[in-house]
Amino acid sequence: MPTAWGATAITYKLTCPLAQQNGLSARIVTCAVFFAVGMALMLHVRRGLVRELRQIRRIAGAAQGTLLRPLPPSVDGLNVAAAQFSADHGESVGGDLYEVIGTEHGVRVVMGDVRGHGLAAIGTVAAVLGSFREAVHDEPELPGVLRRLERAMGRHLRERAKGEHPSSGLDPESPVAEEFVTMLLLEIGRDGEVRALNCGHPWPYLLRADGGPAEAEERAEVRGRVVHLGFGDPLPPLGPFPLPAELPVVRCGRLQPGEALFLHTDGVDDARDSAGRFFPLAAALTEATRARPAAPQAVLGEVFTQLLAHAEGLPSDDVAVLILRNDRPQASTPQGDRMAHQVK
C-alpha cells in the first residue's frame, strides 16, 4: 500500500499537465494532491500500528491468564481473593506473582515480586511459577519447594545471560546479577498451622476475627483487629546470592476460623501521594475490616480503592494482593496457638 500511494504521487507529477505548470493555482492543486497522498499514507500506517498494538495486548492478556491464572474462590476450606495490576500503562502483565494450590501436604502459597515490571519480567515470572506448580506436589517439606525454585531461577538467569552474550558460549560467573525475586512461601495445614519461608519479602498482615484486645508482641505490630506479623530476619532474595545450607521453617502459629492473612508486594507499601507520603496500609486494612464479617473480596476492593485514591492513579510499581480467610469449621485449639502470639 505505501508503494502504491508513492507511485500515484510520482505518476501525477510526471504525467499530469497541471503538475508541470508553475502558476499559483497549479501549485496549490499539486500541493493538495501530495497532501492527500501523504495523509492517506499516514492513516494507513496508523491503522497498521493500532492493529499491531491490539495484537500485542491480546498476547499479553493471554500470557497473563496463563501465568497469573484466576484463583478459585475457595481452596481446601480457605476463602481466596487476589488482584494485581502493572505499573506500565496499557500492560496487563506485571512483575508480581502469586499462586495458591491445595496439596496432600497442605495448602501452599507463594507471593513474589520480580525486580522490574511489565513485559521484561514475564520470563522470570514464568520460570518461578512453573517450578512452584510442580514442586508443591512433589516436595513433602517446604524447604524442598524453595530449593526447587532456587534452581529454576538459576537456570533462567543462565539462559538469559547466554541470550544476551551468545558469542561467549560459556555460562557467565554472575549471570544477570541485577535480577532477583523476593518471595514468601506459606504452608497452611488442615489444623490451620501456618509455616513460612521468607526470601526478602514483606511479612503479611493478620486480620483478626474477634476484634478483642491483642497482646503486643515484641515482633508484632498490633492495630486493633489488624496485626502486622514479623518473624525475624528473612532469607536473601532468589537470584543474587545462594541460599544458606539450612532453611529453618518459621512456625507462625494457627490461623483460626474466621481469621485471614493479607499478603502483598512492596508496591502497596511504597505507593506515595503528591506530598511524598507512603500509603498507610495498616490504617486502610483497619477501615476495610470495620464491617463484619469482612469478606476477602470486600477488603480487597476497599484497599485498592484507597490505594488508587492515595496515589492519584496507578502507583509507580506493580501491585499484587492476596487474601486467605480460614472458613473451615471451628475446632478446639489452645488459645496460646493463635498466630499473632506465637513466634518461633
Contacts in CASP RR format, 6 or more apart in sequence:
PFRMAT RR
TARGET T0000
AUTHOR 0000-0000-0000
METHOD contacts of the structure
MODEL  1
MPTAWGATAITYKLTCPLAQQNGLSARIVTCAVFFAVGMALMLHVRRGLV
RELRQIRRIAGAAQGTLLRPLPPSVDGLNVAAAQFSADHGESVGGDLYEV
IGTEHGVRVVMGDVRGHGLAAIGTVAAVLGSFREAVHDEPELPGVLRRLE
RAMGRHLRERAKGEHPSSGLDPESPVAEEFVTMLLLEIGRDGEVRALNCG
HPWPYLLRADGGPAEAEERAEVRGRVVHLGFGDPLPPLGPFPLPAELPVV
RCGRLQPGEALFLHTDGVDDARDSAGRFFPLAAALTEATRARPAAPQAVL
GEVFTQLLAHAEGLPSDDVAVLILRNDRPQASTPQGDRMAHQVK
1 41 0 8 1.000
1 44 0 8 1.000
2 41 0 8 1.000
2 44 0 8 1.000
2 45 0 8 1.000
5 37 0 8 1.000
5 38 0 8 1.000
5 40 0 8 1.000
5 41 0 8 1.000
5 44 0 8 1.000
6 37 0 8 1.000
6 41 0 8 1.000
8 37 0 8 1.000
9 33 0 8 1.000
9 34 0 8 1.000
9 37 0 8 1.000
9 38 0 8 1.000
12 19 0 8 1.000
12 30 0 8 1.000
12 33 0 8 1.000
13 19 0 8 1.000
13 30 0 8 1.000
18 26 0 8 1.000
18 29 0 8 1.000
18 30 0 8 1.000
19 26 0 8 1.000
19 30 0 8 1.000
19 33 0 8 1.000
57 90 0 8 1.000
57 92 0 8 1.000
60 91 0 8 1.000
60 92 0 8 1.000
60 93 0 8 1.000
60 119 0 8 1.000
61 92 0 8 1.000
61 93 0 8 1.000
63 93 0 8 1.000
63 122 0 8 1.000
64 92 0 8 1.000
64 93 0 8 1.000
67 93 0 8 1.000
67 97 0 8 1.000
67 122 0 8 1.000
67 125 0 8 1.000
67 126 0 8 1.000
67 129 0 8 1.000
68 84 0 8 1.000
68 97 0 8 1.000
68 98 0 8 1.000
68 125 0 8 1.000
68 129 0 8 1.000
71 80 0 8 1.000
71 81 0 8 1.000
71 82 0 8 1.000
71 98 0 8 1.000
71 99 0 8 1.000
71 100 0 8 1.000
72 80 0 8 1.000
73 79 0 8 1.000
73 80 0 8 1.000
73 81 0 8 1.000
74 80 0 8 1.000
74 327 0 8 1.000
75 100 0 8 1.000
75 101 0 8 1.000
75 102 0 8 1.000
75 107 0 8 1.000
76 102 0 8 1.000
76 106 0 8 1.000
76 107 0 8 1.000
76 190 0 8 1.000
77 326 0 8 1.000
77 327 0 8 1.000
77 328 0 8 1.000
78 100 0 8 1.000
78 107 0 8 1.000
78 188 0 8 1.000
78 324 0 8 1.000
78 325 0 8 1.000
78 326 0 8 1.000
78 327 0 8 1.000
78 328 0 8 1.000
79 260 0 8 1.000
79 295 0 8 1.000
79 296 0 8 1.000
79 323 0 8 1.000
79 324 0 8 1.000
79 325 0 8 1.000
79 326 0 8 1.000
79 327 0 8 1.000
80 100 0 8 1.000
80 296 0 8 1.000
80 322 0 8 1.000
80 323 0 8 1.000
80 324 0 8 1.000
81 296 0 8 1.000
81 297 0 8 1.000
81 299 0 8 1.000
81 300 0 8 1.000
81 322 0 8 1.000
81 323 0 8 1.000
82 98 0 8 1.000
82 100 0 8 1.000
82 300 0 8 1.000
82 320 0 8 1.000
82 321 0 8 1.000
82 322 0 8 1.000
82 323 0 8 1.000
83 300 0 8 1.000
83 301 0 8 1.000
83 304 0 8 1.000
83 320 0 8 1.000
83 321 0 8 1.000
84 94 0 8 1.000
84 96 0 8 1.000
84 98 0 8 1.000
84 318 0 8 1.000
84 319 0 8 1.000
84 320 0 8 1.000
84 321 0 8 1.000
85 94 0 8 1.000
85 314 0 8 1.000
85 318 0 8 1.000
85 319 0 8 1.000
86 92 0 8 1.000
86 93 0 8 1.000
86 94 0 8 1.000
86 95 0 8 1.000
86 117 0 8 1.000
86 118 0 8 1.000
86 318 0 8 1.000
87 94 0 8 1.000
87 117 0 8 1.000
87 118 0 8 1.000
87 314 0 8 1.000
87 315 0 8 1.000
87 316 0 8 1.000
87 317 0 8 1.000
87 318 0 8 1.000
87 319 0 8 1.000
88 94 0 8 1.000
88 117 0 8 1.000
88 118 0 8 1.000
88 119 0 8 1.000
89 314 0 8 1.000
91 117 0 8 1.000
91 118 0 8 1.000
91 119 0 8 1.000
93 118 0 8 1.000
93 119 0 8 1.000
93 121 0 8 1.000
93 122 0 8 1.000
93 125 0 8 1.000
94 114 0 8 1.000
94 117 0 8 1.000
94 118 0 8 1.000
94 121 0 8 1.000
94 122 0 8 1.000
94 125 0 8 1.000
94 318 0 8 1.000
95 113 0 8 1.000
95 114 0 8 1.000
95 116 0 8 1.000
95 117 0 8 1.000
95 118 0 8 1.000
95 121 0 8 1.000
95 122 0 8 1.000
95 124 0 8 1.000
95 125 0 8 1.000
95 318 0 8 1.000
96 112 0 8 1.000
96 113 0 8 1.000
96 114 0 8 1.000
96 117 0 8 1.000
96 265 0 8 1.000
96 318 0 8 1.000
96 319 0 8 1.000
96 320 0 8 1.000
97 110 0 8 1.000
97 111 0 8 1.000
97 112 0 8 1.000
97 113 0 8 1.000
97 114 0 8 1.000
97 125 0 8 1.000
97 128 0 8 1.000
97 129 0 8 1.000
97 320 0 8 1.000
98 109 0 8 1.000
98 110 0 8 1.000
98 111 0 8 1.000
98 112 0 8 1.000
98 263 0 8 1.000
98 320 0 8 1.000
98 322 0 8 1.000
99 109 0 8 1.000
99 110 0 8 1.000
99 129 0 8 1.000
99 132 0 8 1.000
99 133 0 8 1.000
100 107 0 8 1.000
100 108 0 8 1.000
100 109 0 8 1.000
100 322 0 8 1.000
100 324 0 8 1.000
101 107 0 8 1.000
101 108 0 8 1.000
101 109 0 8 1.000
101 132 0 8 1.000
101 133 0 8 1.000
101 136 0 8 1.000
101 137 0 8 1.000
102 108 0 8 1.000
102 136 0 8 1.000
103 136 0 8 1.000
103 137 0 8 1.000
104 137 0 8 1.000
105 136 0 8 1.000
105 139 0 8 1.000
105 140 0 8 1.000
105 141 0 8 1.000
105 187 0 8 1.000
106 187 0 8 1.000
106 188 0 8 1.000
106 189 0 8 1.000
106 190 0 8 1.000
107 187 0 8 1.000
107 188 0 8 1.000
107 189 0 8 1.000
107 324 0 8 1.000
108 136 0 8 1.000
108 142 0 8 1.000
108 145 0 8 1.000
108 185 0 8 1.000
108 186 0 8 1.000
108 187 0 8 1.000
108 188 0 8 1.000
109 184 0 8 1.000
109 185 0 8 1.000
109 186 0 8 1.000
109 187 0 8 1.000
109 188 0 8 1.000
109 263 0 8 1.000
109 322 0 8 1.000
109 324 0 8 1.000
110 128 0 8 1.000
110 129 0 8 1.000
110 132 0 8 1.000
110 183 0 8 1.000
110 184 0 8 1.000
110 185 0 8 1.000
110 186 0 8 1.000
111 183 0 8 1.000
111 184 0 8 1.000
111 186 0 8 1.000
111 201 0 8 1.000
111 263 0 8 1.000
111 264 0 8 1.000
111 265 0 8 1.000
111 320 0 8 1.000
111 322 0 8 1.000
112 128 0 8 1.000
112 181 0 8 1.000
112 182 0 8 1.000
112 183 0 8 1.000
112 184 0 8 1.000
112 201 0 8 1.000
112 265 0 8 1.000
112 320 0 8 1.000
113 181 0 8 1.000
113 182 0 8 1.000
113 183 0 8 1.000
113 201 0 8 1.000
113 265 0 8 1.000
113 266 0 8 1.000
113 267 0 8 1.000
113 318 0 8 1.000
113 320 0 8 1.000
114 121 0 8 1.000
114 124 0 8 1.000
114 125 0 8 1.000
114 128 0 8 1.000
114 179 0 8 1.000
114 180 0 8 1.000
114 181 0 8 1.000
115 121 0 8 1.000
115 178 0 8 1.000
115 179 0 8 1.000
115 180 0 8 1.000
115 181 0 8 1.000
116 318 0 8 1.000
117 317 0 8 1.000
117 318 0 8 1.000
118 318 0 8 1.000
123 156 0 8 1.000
124 153 0 8 1.000
124 156 0 8 1.000
124 179 0 8 1.000
124 181 0 8 1.000
127 152 0 8 1.000
127 153 0 8 1.000
127 155 0 8 1.000
127 156 0 8 1.000
128 149 0 8 1.000
128 152 0 8 1.000
128 153 0 8 1.000
128 181 0 8 1.000
128 183 0 8 1.000
128 238 0 8 1.000
130 152 0 8 1.000
131 148 0 8 1.000
131 149 0 8 1.000
131 151 0 8 1.000
131 152 0 8 1.000
131 153 0 8 1.000
132 145 0 8 1.000
132 148 0 8 1.000
132 149 0 8 1.000
134 148 0 8 1.000
135 144 0 8 1.000
135 145 0 8 1.000
135 148 0 8 1.000
135 149 0 8 1.000
136 145 0 8 1.000
138 148 0 8 1.000
139 145 0 8 1.000
139 147 0 8 1.000
139 148 0 8 1.000
141 249 0 8 1.000
142 185 0 8 1.000
142 187 0 8 1.000
142 195 0 8 1.000
142 196 0 8 1.000
142 197 0 8 1.000
142 247 0 8 1.000
142 249 0 8 1.000
143 197 0 8 1.000
143 247 0 8 1.000
143 249 0 8 1.000
144 247 0 8 1.000
145 185 0 8 1.000
146 183 0 8 1.000
146 185 0 8 1.000
146 197 0 8 1.000
146 199 0 8 1.000
146 243 0 8 1.000
146 247 0 8 1.000
147 243 0 8 1.000
147 247 0 8 1.000
149 183 0 8 1.000
149 238 0 8 1.000
150 238 0 8 1.000
150 239 0 8 1.000
150 242 0 8 1.000
150 243 0 8 1.000
153 181 0 8 1.000
153 238 0 8 1.000
153 239 0 8 1.000
154 175 0 8 1.000
154 239 0 8 1.000
157 175 0 8 1.000
157 176 0 8 1.000
157 179 0 8 1.000
157 239 0 8 1.000
158 171 0 8 1.000
158 172 0 8 1.000
158 175 0 8 1.000
160 175 0 8 1.000
160 176 0 8 1.000
160 179 0 8 1.000
161 171 0 8 1.000
161 172 0 8 1.000
161 175 0 8 1.000
161 176 0 8 1.000
162 168 0 8 1.000
162 169 0 8 1.000
162 171 0 8 1.000
162 175 0 8 1.000
164 176 0 8 1.000
165 172 0 8 1.000
177 240 0 8 1.000
178 240 0 8 1.000
179 239 0 8 1.000
180 237 0 8 1.000
180 238 0 8 1.000
180 239 0 8 1.000
180 240 0 8 1.000
181 199 0 8 1.000
181 237 0 8 1.000
181 238 0 8 1.000
181 239 0 8 1.000
182 199 0 8 1.000
182 200 0 8 1.000
182 201 0 8 1.000
182 237 0 8 1.000
182 238 0 8 1.000
182 266 0 8 1.000
183 198 0 8 1.000
183 199 0 8 1.000
183 200 0 8 1.000
183 201 0 8 1.000
183 237 0 8 1.000
183 238 0 8 1.000
184 196 0 8 1.000
184 197 0 8 1.000
184 198 0 8 1.000
184 199 0 8 1.000
184 201 0 8 1.000
184 202 0 8 1.000
184 203 0 8 1.000
184 204 0 8 1.000
184 263 0 8 1.000
185 196 0 8 1.000
185 197 0 8 1.000
185 198 0 8 1.000
185 199 0 8 1.000
186 194 0 8 1.000
186 195 0 8 1.000
186 196 0 8 1.000
186 261 0 8 1.000
186 263 0 8 1.000
187 194 0 8 1.000
187 195 0 8 1.000
187 196 0 8 1.000
188 194 0 8 1.000
188 255 0 8 1.000
188 324 0 8 1.000
188 326 0 8 1.000
191 254 0 8 1.000
191 331 0 8 1.000
191 333 0 8 1.000
192 254 0 8 1.000
192 255 0 8 1.000
192 256 0 8 1.000
192 326 0 8 1.000
192 328 0 8 1.000
193 251 0 8 1.000
193 252 0 8 1.000
193 253 0 8 1.000
193 254 0 8 1.000
193 255 0 8 1.000
193 337 0 8 1.000
194 251 0 8 1.000
194 252 0 8 1.000
194 253 0 8 1.000
194 254 0 8 1.000
194 255 0 8 1.000
194 261 0 8 1.000
194 339 0 8 1.000
195 249 0 8 1.000
195 250 0 8 1.000
195 251 0 8 1.000
195 252 0 8 1.000
196 231 0 8 1.000
196 249 0 8 1.000
196 250 0 8 1.000
196 252 0 8 1.000
197 235 0 8 1.000
197 247 0 8 1.000
197 249 0 8 1.000
197 250 0 8 1.000
198 231 0 8 1.000
198 234 0 8 1.000
198 235 0 8 1.000
198 250 0 8 1.000
199 234 0 8 1.000
199 235 0 8 1.000
199 236 0 8 1.000
199 237 0 8 1.000
199 238 0 8 1.000
199 243 0 8 1.000
200 234 0 8 1.000
200 235 0 8 1.000
200 236 0 8 1.000
200 237 0 8 1.000
201 234 0 8 1.000
201 237 0 8 1.000
201 265 0 8 1.000
201 266 0 8 1.000
202 264 0 8 1.000
202 265 0 8 1.000
202 266 0 8 1.000
202 269 0 8 1.000
203 228 0 8 1.000
203 229 0 8 1.000
203 230 0 8 1.000
203 231 0 8 1.000
204 229 0 8 1.000
204 261 0 8 1.000
204 262 0 8 1.000
204 263 0 8 1.000
204 264 0 8 1.000
205 226 0 8 1.000
205 227 0 8 1.000
205 228 0 8 1.000
205 229 0 8 1.000
205 261 0 8 1.000
205 262 0 8 1.000
205 264 0 8 1.000
205 281 0 8 1.000
205 282 0 8 1.000
205 285 0 8 1.000
206 226 0 8 1.000
206 227 0 8 1.000
206 228 0 8 1.000
206 229 0 8 1.000
206 255 0 8 1.000
206 259 0 8 1.000
206 260 0 8 1.000
206 261 0 8 1.000
206 262 0 8 1.000
206 339 0 8 1.000
206 340 0 8 1.000
207 225 0 8 1.000
207 226 0 8 1.000
207 227 0 8 1.000
207 259 0 8 1.000
207 260 0 8 1.000
207 261 0 8 1.000
207 262 0 8 1.000
207 285 0 8 1.000
207 289 0 8 1.000
207 294 0 8 1.000
207 299 0 8 1.000
207 323 0 8 1.000
207 325 0 8 1.000
208 214 0 8 1.000
208 224 0 8 1.000
208 225 0 8 1.000
208 226 0 8 1.000
208 227 0 8 1.000
208 259 0 8 1.000
208 340 0 8 1.000
209 225 0 8 1.000
209 256 0 8 1.000
209 257 0 8 1.000
209 258 0 8 1.000
209 259 0 8 1.000
210 225 0 8 1.000
211 224 0 8 1.000
211 225 0 8 1.000
212 224 0 8 1.000
212 225 0 8 1.000
214 222 0 8 1.000
214 224 0 8 1.000
214 227 0 8 1.000
214 340 0 8 1.000
215 222 0 8 1.000
215 341 0 8 1.000
216 222 0 8 1.000
217 340 0 8 1.000
217 341 0 8 1.000
217 343 0 8 1.000
218 343 0 8 1.000
219 230 0 8 1.000
219 231 0 8 1.000
219 232 0 8 1.000
219 343 0 8 1.000
220 227 0 8 1.000
220 228 0 8 1.000
220 229 0 8 1.000
220 230 0 8 1.000
220 340 0 8 1.000
220 341 0 8 1.000
220 343 0 8 1.000
221 227 0 8 1.000
221 228 0 8 1.000
221 282 0 8 1.000
222 228 0 8 1.000
222 340 0 8 1.000
223 282 0 8 1.000
223 283 0 8 1.000
223 285 0 8 1.000
223 286 0 8 1.000
224 286 0 8 1.000
225 286 0 8 1.000
225 289 0 8 1.000
226 282 0 8 1.000
226 285 0 8 1.000
226 286 0 8 1.000
226 289 0 8 1.000
227 339 0 8 1.000
227 340 0 8 1.000
228 282 0 8 1.000
229 252 0 8 1.000
229 339 0 8 1.000
229 340 0 8 1.000
230 343 0 8 1.000
231 250 0 8 1.000
231 252 0 8 1.000
231 343 0 8 1.000
231 344 0 8 1.000
232 250 0 8 1.000
232 343 0 8 1.000
235 243 0 8 1.000
235 244 0 8 1.000
235 247 0 8 1.000
236 243 0 8 1.000
250 344 0 8 1.000
251 342 0 8 1.000
251 344 0 8 1.000
252 339 0 8 1.000
252 342 0 8 1.000
252 343 0 8 1.000
253 337 0 8 1.000
253 338 0 8 1.000
253 339 0 8 1.000
253 342 0 8 1.000
254 333 0 8 1.000
254 337 0 8 1.000
254 338 0 8 1.000
254 339 0 8 1.000
254 342 0 8 1.000
255 261 0 8 1.000
255 324 0 8 1.000
255 326 0 8 1.000
255 339 0 8 1.000
256 326 0 8 1.000
256 333 0 8 1.000
256 338 0 8 1.000
256 339 0 8 1.000
257 326 0 8 1.000
257 327 0 8 1.000
257 328 0 8 1.000
257 329 0 8 1.000
257 330 0 8 1.000
257 331 0 8 1.000
258 293 0 8 1.000
258 325 0 8 1.000
258 326 0 8 1.000
258 327 0 8 1.000
259 325 0 8 1.000
259 326 0 8 1.000
259 339 0 8 1.000
260 294 0 8 1.000
260 296 0 8 1.000
260 299 0 8 1.000
260 323 0 8 1.000
260 324 0 8 1.000
260 325 0 8 1.000
260 326 0 8 1.000
261 323 0 8 1.000
261 324 0 8 1.000
261 325 0 8 1.000
262 285 0 8 1.000
262 299 0 8 1.000
262 321 0 8 1.000
262 322 0 8 1.000
262 323 0 8 1.000
263 321 0 8 1.000
263 322 0 8 1.000
263 323 0 8 1.000
263 324 0 8 1.000
264 281 0 8 1.000
264 319 0 8 1.000
264 320 0 8 1.000
264 321 0 8 1.000
264 322 0 8 1.000
265 317 0 8 1.000
265 318 0 8 1.000
265 319 0 8 1.000
265 320 0 8 1.000
265 321 0 8 1.000
266 317 0 8 1.000
267 315 0 8 1.000
267 317 0 8 1.000
267 318 0 8 1.000
267 319 0 8 1.000
268 279 0 8 1.000
268 281 0 8 1.000
268 303 0 8 1.000
268 307 0 8 1.000
268 315 0 8 1.000
268 319 0 8 1.000
268 321 0 8 1.000
269 278 0 8 1.000
269 279 0 8 1.000
269 281 0 8 1.000
270 278 0 8 1.000
270 279 0 8 1.000
270 315 0 8 1.000
270 316 0 8 1.000
270 317 0 8 1.000
271 278 0 8 1.000
271 279 0 8 1.000
271 307 0 8 1.000
271 310 0 8 1.000
271 311 0 8 1.000
271 315 0 8 1.000
271 316 0 8 1.000
271 317 0 8 1.000
271 319 0 8 1.000
272 278 0 8 1.000
272 279 0 8 1.000
272 311 0 8 1.000
272 315 0 8 1.000
272 316 0 8 1.000
273 279 0 8 1.000
273 310 0 8 1.000
273 311 0 8 1.000
273 312 0 8 1.000
274 312 0 8 1.000
279 306 0 8 1.000
279 307 0 8 1.000
279 310 0 8 1.000
279 311 0 8 1.000
279 315 0 8 1.000
280 310 0 8 1.000
281 303 0 8 1.000
284 302 0 8 1.000
284 303 0 8 1.000
284 306 0 8 1.000
284 307 0 8 1.000
285 299 0 8 1.000
285 303 0 8 1.000
287 302 0 8 1.000
287 306 0 8 1.000
288 294 0 8 1.000
288 298 0 8 1.000
288 299 0 8 1.000
288 301 0 8 1.000
288 302 0 8 1.000
288 303 0 8 1.000
288 306 0 8 1.000
289 299 0 8 1.000
291 298 0 8 1.000
296 323 0 8 1.000
296 324 0 8 1.000
296 325 0 8 1.000
299 323 0 8 1.000
300 321 0 8 1.000
300 323 0 8 1.000
303 321 0 8 1.000
304 321 0 8 1.000
307 315 0 8 1.000
307 319 0 8 1.000
308 314 0 8 1.000
336 342 0 8 1.000
END
